[in-house]
Amino acid sequence: MITVTEAAAERIRAALAASDDPELALRAAARRGDDGSIEYAIGLDERRERDTEIACGDITLLVSPPSLELVADLVIDFGEVEPGQSAFLFYRAADLPGAAPTGCGCGKGGCT
C-alpha cells in the first residue's frame, strides 16, 4: 500500500495540470543504497510496458518492477523541511509512531 497525503496530492495535481502532456502520470521510484538505506524519488513520466499502475484517487502512480517492493508501505507527503522551504517527504508507514494507514484514496489513507 502506498499512502499519498492530501498535501502531497494537491502539489501533484498542480504539477499534472501544469504539464503540456495529458498522458503523464506520477512515477514513484526507489533504490537501496550500499548502506541498506532506501532513496525515494517521484516525478512526472510516461507509462512503460512493465509498469505497475497504482490508482490513488484521481492520481495514478507508476512503479517499475525494480522499485515495486521498495515502495510498499511508502508514505508520500509534502511539508516544510526548514522555515520557508517545502519539499516532498518520503517515509515508511511502519516507521510512524502507532500509525497504520487505513482506508483508500489520496489524503485519506493508502492507495493499492
ZATI-351972 format. One record per residue (C-alpha): residue in one letter; x, y, z. Coordinates in steps of 0.2 Angstrom, whole numbers, padded with zeros to 4 digits, always signed. Layout:
REM residues N
AXYZ;...
END
This chain:
REM residues 112
M+0000+0000+0000;I+0006+0017-0004;T-0001+0032+0005;V-0001+0050-0003;T-0006+0063+0010;E-0018+0077+0004;A-0004+0090+0005;A+0006+0079-0007;A-0009+0076-0018;E-0013+0094-0020;R+0005+0098-0026;I+0005+0083-0038;R-0012+0088-0046;A-0005+0105-0048;A+0011+0098-0057;L+0000+0087-0068;A-0012+0102-0073;A+0003+0112-0077;S+0010+0099-0089;D+0008+0100-0108;D+0006+0081-0109;P-0010+0074-0103;E-0003+0056-0104;L+0010+0059-0090;A+0007+0051-0073;L+0017+0052-0057;R+0032+0039-0056;A+0037+0033-0039;A+0055+0025-0039;A+0066+0018-0025;R+0083+0011-0024;R+0093+0003-0010;G+0110+0011-0006;D+0126+0002-0001;D+0122+0005+0017;G+0105-0003+0016;S+0095+0014+0016;I+0082+0017+0003;E+0082+0033-0008;Y+0065+0038-0015;A+0061+0049-0029;I+0045+0055-0039;G+0042+0064-0055;L+0031+0065-0070;D+0034+0052-0083;E+0026+0042-0097;R+0019+0024-0094;R+0031+0010-0099;E+0026-0008-0103;R+0031-0016-0087;D+0025-0003-0075;T+0013-0007-0061;E-0001+0007-0061;I-0007+0011-0044;A-0023+0021-0043;C-0024+0034-0029;G-0040+0044-0030;D-0038+0054-0046;I-0019+0051-0046;T-0010+0037-0055;L+0006+0031-0048;L+0018+0022-0060;V+0031+0010-0052;S+0044+0000-0062;P+0047-0019-0056;P+0064-0015-0048;S+0055-0002-0036;L+0039-0011-0033;E+0045-0020-0017;L+0054-0005-0010;V+0039+0007-0012;A+0027-0005-0002;D+0021+0004+0013;L+0028+0021+0007;V+0020+0037+0013;I+0022+0052+0001;D+0019+0069+0010;F+0023+0087+0006;G+0028+0099+0020;E+0040+0112+0027;V+0058+0105+0030;E+0065+0121+0035;P+0057+0138+0038;G+0051+0144+0021;Q+0057+0128+0012;S+0045+0115+0007;A+0048+0098-0001;F+0041+0081-0004;L+0044+0069+0010;F+0045+0050+0010;Y+0044+0038+0024;R+0038+0021+0028;A+0021+0020+0036;A+0028+0007+0048;D+0040+0020+0054;L+0026+0031+0060;P+0023+0030+0079;G+0007+0020+0081;A+0002+0023+0063;A-0005+0011+0051;P-0014+0020+0037;T-0032+0014+0034;G-0044+0017+0020;C-0040+0021+0002;G-0038+0037-0008;C-0026+0051-0008;G-0026+0061+0008;K-0037+0048+0017;G-0025+0033+0019;G-0017+0021+0007;C-0018+0018-0011;T-0017+0000-0018;
END
